[in-house]
Every structure is written in structure tokens, then in C-alpha cells.
Amino acid sequence: QAQLVESGGDLVQPGGSLRLSCAGSGFYFPSYVMSWYRQAPGKERELVARISTFGSITDYADSVKGRFTVSRDDDKKTAYLQMNSLKPEDTAVYYCNAKAYVDYWGQGTQVTVSS
């Protein structure tokens, strides 16, 4: 069965960096658009970043442009989200999504930015 597993969430100080990973299994990873979403307490889930198949196109929320970078390694069936210059408002549960004609979601990983 299809599965996405996120990792890399942690507590980090403002200005710090984290790298999230999303490992896929049970489906043909290269055919799926990979996205990262986040959901802060009391807020709706929002799209953070997205990368097309073959990694040729990336898309970012305005709030993270210039600070976050999405990438993928299809050989490893893994997507990444490099997060730099983290701010307290980046605190959220981060979810990985794989989308083709069906959607798969990971269980989420907590990112907390606080001094």
C-alpha cells in the first residue's frame, strides 16, 4: 500500500534551519507531483511548496519564497524541504503530499520555531 513518511521536524531557534524529508513507498514516485503543506494551530492547512515531476517546476507560498527550497530525488523516492531563516510563524505540522490521479498524505512532522 502507498505510504508517505515525513521526518526532520524539530524545535529550532528563530533564524535557524531544518531539512524535512518525505519518503514514499508503494507507488511509482516519479509520476507524482510532490508538495509540502503545513497547518498551524487554529489555522487551515496551506500549501508551502510544490515540485513537479522531473523537478522542472517549483512553486512556493509567498511567505516562504527565498527561504525554503523544495527538491526531490526520484531514485531515493524522497522529497525534501530545506527551510532556512526560520521564523516563529513557520511553526506548524508539516505534511507531505503526493498527487497524480490520486492523493497520498503523510502523517506530518512538527516544526517549532521558538527561542
N, C-alpha and C positions, 0 to 999 in steps of 0.2 A: 504494500500500500504506500501511497505517496506520503512523504513526510518532509517537513522543514524544521530544522533545529537551529535556533539562534544562540549565540554565545558572545561574550565580551563585555556585557554590561557591568557597570561598577559605580562606585562613588568616586567622584573626581572633583578637584577644586576648579573654580572658575579660571578660564584660560588654559585649562589642560586639554588633553587629547585622549580619545579612545578609538579602538577599531572593533567594530562589530562584524561578526561572521554569520553566514546563513548557509548551512549545509543541506543540500537537497538529496533525496533518495526516493526510489520507487516511481520515477517518471523521467522522461527524456529532457533533462535540464536545459540543454542548448536551445530548445524550441520555445522556451518560456521567457517572457518579459519579467524581469525581477525588480521588485520595488521594496522600499522601506517606508513604513508608516510609523507614526507614534501617537500615543494617547496619554495626555496628562490628566491628572485627577480632575473630574468635573468638566472635562472638555471632550469634544468629539475626536474621533480618530482622524488624523490628517496625513496626507501624502508628504513625505520628506524628500525622497529621491527615487528615480527610476532609471533603469538601464535597459536598452533594447536588446533583442537577440543579436549576437555577434559583438555587442558592446559598442556599436557605432553611434548610438544616440543616447545622451543622458539628459535628464530633466530634474530640476531642483525647485523646492519651495523657495520663495523669495527670502524667507527668514534664515535660510542656511546657505544660500549662494556665497561662494568664496570661502566657506569654512568647511563644508562637508564634500566628500568625494565618494561617489558610488563606483564600484567596479565588479567584475566577475571573472571567474576562472572556470570555464566550462569543463576543462579536463578534471578539475577537482570537484565539480558540481557545487561550487560555492560562490556566493555573492558577498560583497564586503561593503561596509560603510565606514570610511575614515572620517572621524569627527575631530576637528581642531578648533581652537579658540572657543571652547565650550562656555556656555552661559547658563545661569540658573534657570532661565526659561526653556532650556533644552531638556530639562528634567521630565522624563516620561517613560512609559513602557514602549519599547521599540519592537515592531513586528515586521517580519519578512513576509513577502507575498510573491507567489509565482503565478503568472497569468498567461493562459493561452485560450483554449476554448473552455477551460475550467479554471477555477481559482483554488490555490492552496495557501494556507496560512500557517505560520509558526506559532509557538506558544508565547513568544515575547521574552524580552530581556530588559531588566530595569537599568536605566541610566539616571543617576542622581548627580547633579552638579551643585555643590554646596561647599562653603568654606567652614 
